[in-house]
Amino acid sequence: MVILSCKEAKEVKETNVITKPNVLLLYMDDLRPELGCYGKKQIISPNIDALASTSLLFNNAYCNVPVCGASRASMITGMYPTKNRFLNYNTFVEQETPDAITLPQLFKNNGYTTISNGKVYHHLDDRENDWDEVWRPYAFDANDKGLSPTDYWQSLWRDYQLPENIKLYQETGTGPAYEMADVSDSTYIDGLMTKKVIRDLKKLKKSNKPFFLTAGFIVNHLPFNAPKKYWDLYPQESIKQPYNNFVPKNAPEMSVCNSPELRQYLFIPEKGPVNDSVAKQLIHGYYATVSYVDALIGEIMGTLKSLELDKNTVVILVADHGYNLQEHTEWAKFTNHNTSAKIPLLIKLPNKTKHASTNALVELVDIYPTLAELCGLTLPEDQLDGNSLVPIINNPNLEGKESVLIKRLNGYTLKTKRFAYTEYLNNKDNSMMANMLFDHDIDPDENINVSQEPEYKEQVKTLSELLHTKYNKNIQPE
């Protein structure tokens, strides 16, 4: 838990801040660690970079499932995916792990006010009782179709603002994969959600209870809709396609994703590559959404500081998974590649202003025990698969884990500091259908599968044995 010095404790007392730490979770959708604070100068992200300057930045953080609903269920329960659990976007925690004590439930049970703003669980009506309040823009407004809040939300979340796109959405149930509208920051759904978070902070400042408050952003999810001024930050000629827009050498056919999420949108071919012009527009749109959400985070963090709530609030910024922007011919997530699995992770402690970074290997199931320990909460027994990151917060030079587990359907990946090893298992008899090994020391972009190379024979054997022993319960039918 957070230990305050005598001086810090005095400052807390003088500002009438509750000594039990608050938590502000900035929950990102589809965000790659392609940010200024990660050394990626193409992206304009000054507010996230400013947050990183006073946080511990994790260079080797990974999701456990590279798909939104399943990843969020895994993180919020602190539980690994299995062969039959946390499979896809349509995961419901209350159905798949009904007895789990979720992260917000733990905080609520310990006297915290818990508020879900935006996209936290994938489904609006999943585990609603974990929260004192569940809110998404428009979802609870009256509608003339007699739809429930969840169904109404599903009918409007793509949130087009241009009249021609609104018309297409109404007529087809879909729309273009990106939009550049000359509107204010508060026009799109995430801007409205940000205003709600700011209102909550002002209200919670006057409360006598600690809070677990979320800001669940929809962008950087498709469609890449952002105000025009964020598109304008990136001249069209500055947008480059990835050099490795090809299938990795020796990669098994089943490892290649057909990018089904992108193909749900208009003007995208049902199969085969998009043309270069569209590819650049998609990448441009993604960059614009990153800068847009960065500005919104700046508003939230500015309010937190102006209210002096930063003096007793743990701030965590994390994404549900990574994202592919045409690397290996793939778009979105749904793959076992590093681009789908690697995530940004920042943790800021109250009254701490020194930046640090760590190369420790960590994973999303570690978030639950970390926040619980930082806030002095007792963990549920026999539930969690992760480890608290507090030792790493105290000593960023620690190595972290020997391996982390990443699962996408029948593909099981073990990520170590040097290697990423994947086995594709037959769902009927669990026999191996194919495998991949990438040596990140010499091939960090995963362009050559070396699993069949003689010099890697022992490494493949070691990692396969580790997968079938340490993680056996996660790969066997339940």
C-alpha positions in Angstrom: 0.0 0.0 0.0 1.0 3.7 -0.3 3.2 4.8 2.6 3.3 8.5 3.1 6.2 10.3 4.8 5.5 12.5 7.8 5.7 15.6 5.5 3.3 14.0 2.9 0.9 13.0 5.6 0.8 16.5 7.0 0.1 17.9 3.4 -2.7 15.4 3.0 -4.2 16.4 6.4 -4.0 20.1 5.6 -5.9 19.6 2.3 -8.6 17.5 3.9 -8.0 14.7 1.5 -9.1 11.2 2.6 -6.0 9.3 3.4 -7.2 6.1 1.8 -6.0 6.4 -1.8 -8.5 7.1 -4.6 -8.1 5.3 -8.0 -8.5 6.9 -11.4 -8.4 4.4 -14.2 -7.8 5.8 -17.7 -8.9 2.7 -19.7 -7.8 2.9 -23.4 -9.3 0.9 -26.3 -6.9 -0.4 -29.0 -4.0 1.9 -27.9 -0.5 0.9 -29.1 2.5 1.9 -27.0 3.2 4.2 -29.9 3.5 7.4 -27.9 6.0 10.1 -27.3 6.8 8.8 -23.9 7.7 5.4 -25.5 10.1 7.2 -27.9 7.7 7.2 -30.9 8.1 10.7 -32.2 5.5 10.3 -34.9 2.6 10.5 -32.4 1.7 13.8 -30.9 0.7 12.9 -27.3 1.9 15.8 -25.0 -0.6 15.1 -22.1 0.0 11.4 -21.9 3.7 12.2 -22.1 3.3 14.7 -19.2 1.5 12.0 -17.2 4.4 9.6 -17.9 6.9 12.2 -16.7 5.6 11.7 -13.2 4.7 8.0 -13.5 6.3 4.6 -13.7 6.3 3.6 -17.3 6.3 -0.1 -18.2 8.2 -1.0 -21.4 7.2 -4.7 -21.5 3.5 -4.9 -20.6 1.2 -7.3 -22.3 -2.5 -8.1 -22.5 -3.7 -11.7 -22.0 -6.3 -11.7 -24.7 -5.9 -9.5 -27.8 -9.6 -8.8 -28.1 -11.6 -6.2 -26.2 -14.4 -7.9 -24.2 -12.3 -10.9 -23.3 -9.2 -8.8 -22.3 -11.3 -6.6 -20.1 -12.9 -9.5 -18.4 -9.5 -11.0 -17.7 -8.1 -7.8 -16.3 -11.1 -6.9 -14.2 -11.3 -10.4 -12.7 -7.5 -10.9 -12.5 -8.0 -14.3 -14.1 -6.2 -15.8 -17.1 -8.2 -16.9 -20.2 -8.7 -20.7 -20.6 -9.6 -22.8 -23.5 -13.3 -22.1 -22.9 -13.2 -18.8 -21.0 -12.7 -15.2 -22.2 -12.7 -16.0 -25.9 -14.0 -13.0 -27.7 -15.5 -9.5 -27.7 -18.9 -10.8 -26.5 -17.6 -12.2 -23.2 -19.9 -11.6 -20.2 -18.1 -11.7 -16.9 -21.4 -12.5 -15.1 -21.9 -15.6 -17.3 -18.4 -16.9 -17.5 -17.1 -16.2 -14.0 -20.2 -15.6 -12.0 -18.5 -16.2 -8.6 -15.5 -13.9 -9.2 -15.1 -10.9 -7.0 -14.3 -8.3 -9.7 -11.9 -5.3 -9.2 -14.7 -2.7 -8.9 -16.7 -5.0 -6.6 -13.7 -5.4 -4.3 -13.4 -1.6 -4.0 -17.2 -1.2 -3.6 -17.2 -3.8 -0.8 -14.4 -1.8 0.9 -16.3 1.5 1.1 -15.3 3.1 -2.2 -17.6 4.9 -4.5 -17.3 3.1 -7.8 -18.3 4.8 -11.1 -18.1 3.3 -14.5 -17.9 5.9 -17.2 -17.6 4.9 -20.8 -16.4 1.5 -21.9 -15.0 -0.5 -19.0 -16.7 -3.8 -19.2 -17.4 -4.4 -22.9 -21.1 -4.7 -22.3 -23.1 -2.0 -20.6 -25.2 -4.5 -18.7 -22.4 -6.8 -17.5 -22.0 -6.9 -13.7 -23.9 -3.6 -13.2 -24.0 -4.1 -9.4 -20.2 -3.8 -9.2 -20.8 -0.1 -9.5 -22.6 2.7 -7.7 -23.1 4.2 -11.1 -22.8 3.0 -14.7 -22.8 5.7 -17.4 -22.2 6.0 -21.1 -23.2 8.9 -23.4 -26.7 8.6 -24.8 -27.2 5.1 -23.6 -29.8 5.9 -20.9 -31.6 8.5 -22.9 -35.2 7.8 -23.9 -35.5 6.4 -27.3 -38.5 5.9 -29.6 -37.5 2.3 -30.5 -38.2 0.8 -27.1 -34.6 -0.4 -26.9 -32.9 -1.2 -23.7 -29.8 1.0 -22.8 -27.5 -1.8 -24.0 -29.2 -2.3 -27.3 -29.6 1.5 -27.8 -25.9 2.0 -27.2 -25.1 -0.7 -29.8 -27.1 1.2 -32.3 -25.3 4.5 -31.9 -21.7 4.0 -30.5 -20.0 4.6 -33.9 -21.1 8.2 -33.4 -20.7 9.7 -36.9 -21.2 13.5 -37.0 -21.2 14.2 -40.7 -24.7 14.1 -42.2 -23.7 11.8 -45.1 -22.2 9.3 -42.7 -25.1 9.5 -40.3 -27.4 8.7 -43.3 -25.2 5.7 -44.3 -25.1 4.4 -40.8 -28.9 4.6 -40.5 -29.4 2.9 -43.9 -26.8 0.2 -43.6 -26.0 -0.3 -39.9 -22.4 0.5 -40.7 -20.4 3.4 -42.2 -16.9 4.5 -43.2 -13.9 3.4 -41.3 -12.9 7.0 -40.4 -14.3 10.5 -40.2 -12.9 14.0 -40.0 -15.5 16.4 -38.8 -14.9 20.1 -37.9 -16.5 19.8 -34.5 -15.5 20.6 -30.9 -13.7 18.2 -28.6 -16.9 17.6 -26.6 -19.0 16.6 -29.6 -17.9 13.0 -30.0 -18.8 10.4 -27.4 -15.4 10.5 -25.6 -15.6 14.2 -25.3 -19.0 13.9 -23.6 -17.6 11.1 -21.4 -14.7 13.4 -20.4 -17.1 16.1 -19.3 -18.9 13.5 -17.1 -15.6 12.4 -15.5 -14.8 16.0 -14.7 -18.2 16.5 -13.1 -17.6 13.4 -11.1 -14.3 14.6 -9.8 -15.9 17.8 -8.6 -18.6 15.9 -6.9 -16.3 13.3 -5.4 -14.0 16.1 -4.1 -16.9 17.0 -1.7 -17.5 13.4 -0.7 -16.3 11.7 2.5 -15.6 8.5 0.7 -12.6 7.3 -1.4 -13.4 6.6 -5.1 -12.7 4.2 -7.8 -13.4 6.3 -10.9 -13.0 5.2 -14.5 -12.7 7.0 -17.8 -13.3 4.3 -20.5 -12.4 5.8 -23.9 -14.0 4.4 -27.1 -11.3 5.7 -29.4 -8.8 4.5 -30.6 -11.3 1.9 -31.8 -12.6 1.8 -35.3 -14.2 3.9 -36.8 -11.3 6.4 -36.5 -13.5 9.5 -35.8 -11.9 12.6 -34.5 -12.3 16.4 -34.7 -10.5 17.8 -37.8 -7.9 19.7 -35.8 -6.4 16.4 -34.7 -6.2 15.2 -38.3 -4.5 18.5 -39.2 -1.7 17.8 -36.8 -0.4 15.2 -39.2 0.4 16.3 -42.8 -0.7 13.7 -45.2 2.8 13.3 -46.6 4.1 12.4 -43.1 1.9 9.3 -42.9 3.9 6.1 -43.8 2.9 2.5 -44.1 4.9 0.0 -42.1 7.9 -1.5 -43.9 6.8 -5.0 -42.9 3.5 -5.1 -44.7 4.0 -8.8 -45.5 3.3 -12.2 -43.9 6.2 -13.2 -41.7 8.6 -15.7 -43.4 7.7 -19.3 -42.5 4.6 -18.2 -40.7 1.8 -20.9 -40.6 -1.3 -19.9 -42.6 -3.5 -20.0 -39.5 -1.5 -17.3 -37.9 -2.5 -14.7 -40.5 -5.6 -12.7 -39.6 -7.9 -11.5 -42.3 -8.7 -8.3 -40.3 -12.5 -9.0 -39.9 -13.1 -6.0 -37.8 -12.0 -3.6 -40.5 -14.0 -5.4 -43.2 -17.2 -4.5 -41.3 -16.9 -1.0 -42.6 -18.1 0.5 -46.0 -15.6 0.9 -48.9 -13.3 -1.8 -47.4 -12.9 -4.9 -49.6 -14.2 -8.2 -48.2 -10.9 -9.8 -48.8 -7.4 -8.9 -49.9 -5.4 -5.7 -49.1 -6.8 -2.2 -49.0 -5.1 0.1 -51.5 -2.3 2.4 -50.4 -4.4 5.5 -50.3 -7.0 3.9 -47.9 -4.2 2.4 -45.8 -2.7 5.8 -45.3 -6.0 7.3 -44.4 -6.6 4.6 -41.8 -3.2 5.2 -40.3 -3.8 9.0 -40.4 -7.2 8.5 -38.7 -5.7 6.3 -36.0 -3.0 8.9 -35.2 -5.7 11.6 -35.1 -7.7 9.6 -32.5 -4.6 9.2 -30.3 -4.0 12.9 -30.3 -7.7 13.5 -29.6 -7.9 11.2 -26.6 -4.6 12.7 -25.4 -6.2 16.1 -25.3 -9.2 14.7 -23.3 -6.8 13.1 -20.8 -5.2 16.5 -20.4 -8.5 17.9 -19.4 -9.1 15.2 -16.8 -5.6 15.4 -15.4 -5.8 19.2 -15.2 -9.1 18.9 -13.2 -7.6 16.3 -10.9 -4.7 18.7 -10.1 -6.8 21.8 -9.8 -9.0 20.0 -7.2 -5.8 18.8 -5.4 -7.1 15.3 -5.7 -3.8 14.3 -7.3 -2.3 14.4 -3.8 -4.2 11.2 -2.9 -5.1 9.5 -6.2 -3.5 6.6 -7.9 -3.7 7.1 -11.6 -3.3 4.2 -14.0 -3.4 4.4 -17.8 -3.7 1.1 -19.5 -5.0 -0.4 -22.8 -7.0 -3.5 -23.3 -4.6 -4.7 -26.0 -2.4 -3.4 -28.8 -3.2 -2.8 -32.5 -2.0 -3.6 -36.0 -1.7 -0.9 -38.6 -1.0 -3.1 -41.6 2.0 -4.8 -40.0 2.1 -8.3 -41.4 -0.8 -7.3 -43.7 -3.1 -7.1 -40.6 -5.4 -4.5 -39.2 -6.9 -4.2 -35.7 -6.1 -7.0 -33.2 -7.1 -10.7 -33.0 -3.6 -12.0 -33.6 -0.8 -13.5 -31.5 1.7 -11.0 -32.8 3.5 -8.5 -30.6 1.6 -5.6 -32.2 -1.7 -7.0 -31.0 -0.5 -7.9 -27.5 1.9 -5.2 -26.3 0.2 -2.4 -24.4 1.1 1.0 -22.8 1.0 1.0 -19.0 1.6 4.0 -16.7 1.1 4.0 -12.9 1.3 7.3 -11.0 1.3 7.3 -7.2 0.1 10.3 -5.2 2.7 12.8 -4.0 5.3 11.2 -6.4 6.6 13.3 -9.2 9.7 11.4 -10.3 9.6 9.6 -13.6 10.9 6.1 -13.9 10.7 3.3 -16.4 11.0 -0.4 -16.1 11.8 -3.3 -18.5 10.1 -5.8 -16.2 7.9 -8.3 -18.0 4.2 -7.8 -16.7 0.7 -8.6 -17.9 -2.8 -7.3 -17.4 -3.8 -9.8 -14.8 -1.3 -8.1 -12.6 -3.4 -4.9 -12.4 -6.0 -6.2 -9.9 -3.5 -7.3 -7.2 -1.5 -4.1 -7.7 -4.4 -1.7 -7.1 -5.6 -3.8 -4.2 -2.2 -3.6 -2.5 -1.8 0.1 -3.2 -5.1 0.7 -1.5 -4.6 -1.8 1.4 -7.4 -4.1 0.3 -7.5 -7.9 1.1 -7.4 -10.0 -2.0 -10.0 -12.7 -2.7 -8.8 -16.3 -2.1 -8.0 -18.7 -4.9 -9.0 -16.4 -7.7 -6.2 -14.2 -9.0 -3.6 -15.4 -11.5 -1.5 -12.2 -11.5 1.1 -10.7 -9.2 1.2 -7.3 -7.6 3.5 -4.8 -9.3 4.2 -3.0 -6.1 7.7 -4.6 -5.7 8.5 -3.3 -9.2 7.1 0.2 -8.4 9.5 0.2 -5.4 12.4 -1.1 -7.5 12.0 -0.7 -11.3 15.2 -2.7 -11.9 13.4 -5.9 -11.0 13.1 -8.4 -13.9 9.4 -9.1 -13.6 8.0 -12.5 -14.8 9.7 -15.3 -16.5 6.8 -15.4 -19.0 3.4 -14.1 -19.6 0.4 -15.8 -21.3 -1.3 -14.4 -24.4 -4.3 -16.4 -25.9 -6.2 -15.8 -29.1 -8.7 -18.6 -29.8 -6.5 -21.7 -30.3 -3.3 -19.8 -30.4 -1.3 -19.8 -27.1 1.7 -17.5 -26.8 4.4 -17.4 -24.2 6.2 -14.1 -24.1 9.6 -14.1 -22.4 12.1 -11.3 -22.3 13.7 -12.6 -25.4 11.2 -14.8 -27.2 7.6 -15.1 -28.3 6.6 -18.7 -28.7 3.1 -19.7 -30.0 1.4 -23.0 -30.4 -1.8 -23.5 -32.3 -3.7 -26.4 -30.6 -6.4 -28.7 -32.1 -9.5 -28.0 -30.1 -10.5 -31.7 -30.2 -7.4 -33.5 -28.9 -5.1 -30.6 -28.0 -2.4 -31.8 -30.4 -0.2 -29.1 -31.9 -1.2 -28.0 -35.4 1.5 -25.4 -35.9 3.9 -23.2 -34.0 5.9 -20.0 -34.2 9.0 -18.7 -32.5 10.3 -15.1 -32.8 13.6 -14.1 -31.4 13.1 -10.5 -30.3 16.7 -9.9 -29.7 17.4 -10.0 -33.4 13.9 -9.7 -34.8 11.8 -7.4 -32.6 9.2 -6.9 -35.4 8.6 -10.6 -35.8 9.3 -11.0 -39.5 10.9 -14.5 -39.4 9.4 -17.5 -37.7 12.4 -19.6 -36.5 10.5 -22.4 -34.8 11.8 -24.9 -37.4 15.4 -23.7 -37.4 17.9 -26.3 -35.9 19.6 -23.7 -33.7 16.4 -23.0 -31.9 15.4 -26.6 -31.3 16.1 -26.5 -27.6 14.4 -23.2 -27.0 11.3 -24.5 -28.7 11.4 -27.6 -26.5 11.8 -25.6 -23.3 9.0 -23.1 -24.1 6.6 -25.9 -25.2 7.2 -27.8 -22.0 6.6 -24.6 -20.0 3.3 -24.0 -21.8 2.2 -27.6 -21.1 3.2 -27.5 -17.4 2.9 -24.1 -15.9 -0.1 -23.1 -18.0 -1.6 -26.6 -18.5 -4.9 -25.7 -16.9 -5.3 -22.8 -19.3 -4.8 -24.9 -22.4 -6.8 -28.0 -21.4 -10.6 -28.3 -21.8 -12.5 -27.5 -18.6 
